Structure formats: structure tokens, C-alpha cells
Amino acid sequence: MRNKLSLEEKLFIRDFGMNLRALREERNLSQTKLEAIAGLSKNQVWRIENGEVNTTISNLKLLAKALEISVEELFNFK
């Protein structure tokens, strides 16, 4: 299993996080509130939004449900 991410992958993770932040802020949710609704651990949303973590598919589903959007909408960024 490979441990190193390519620059392209790192940029994608960063852009994903920026999109998640925008979606959260559009709904006037704090990171803590989104974590509570989604059932994620403390600081998990911060870590995702800041590109600190390559999150899981199950977390994507939880976040989409908490934001009341489809998983696909989490990826609507350039």
C-alpha cells in the first residue's frame, strides 16, 4: 500500500475541503455543529476542510446527509 500522495491528490483533497467549508458556511453551520449532526469526532471537519486528512467514503456519506445534499454535490468544484 502506498503512503505518499501525489501533488495532484493533495490539491484535490485541499479543494474538496474548501468546497466542504463553503457548503457548511452556506448553511450557517459551525464545524462543531456539522460534526454533531454527522456523528463525526471532534475536529474531524476542521481536518477535512484544511486538507489534513484523506477522509473515508463513509464519512462522505455522513457529511452529505448532514448537509442535506447528495454525495456528488460534495465534489462540485473545479
N, C-alpha and C positions, 0 to 999 in steps of 0.2 A: 504494500500500500504506500502511495506517495504522500509525503508530508508537506512538500513545498508547493505553494500556489504560484501560478504564473502572474505576471503583471496584469494581463487581461482579466484573469479571475479576480484578482484583488480589486481592480477598478469596478468590475461588475458587482462585487459584494458591497463596495462603497456606494455605488449608485443605487443599489437595492435599498440600502439603509437610508439614503437621502429620500427616496421615494416613500418609504415607510414613515419617516418623520413627517413628510408633507401630508400624507393621508391621515395620520394621527392628529396633526395640528388642525386640519380642515374640520375635524370632528370635535375640536376643543377638548381633547383628551390629554391628560398628563401621561408620562411614561408609566408612573405608578398605577394609574387607573387602568391603562391598557393591559398592564401585566396582570392586574387583579381580574379583569374581565376575561382575559385569555387563559388564565391559570398558569402563567409563566413565573419563574423565580425572580427575585429581586435583582434589578439591574440588567436583566436579560434584554429588554427593549433598548436600553442605552447601548449595550454592547452590539446589538444588531444594527441600530441606527448609525453607529460610529464605525462600522466595518471591522469590529474587533472579533467577530465570530462568524463562521460559516454555518448558519443555522440549519435545522433539520426540516424535512418535509412535514413532519407532524406539527412543528411549530408554525410553519407557514399556514397550515390549515386552521390552527387555533387563532392566529392573528387575523386571518381573513374573516373568520366567523365573528370575532370580537369587533372588527371594523365594519361588519355587515356588508362585505364585498366578496367577490369571487377570488379564488387564489390567483387567477390570471391577472386580475387588476393590480396585484402586488408587483407585477412585472411590467406594468405600463409606463416605462421610462425609456429614455434614449441613451 
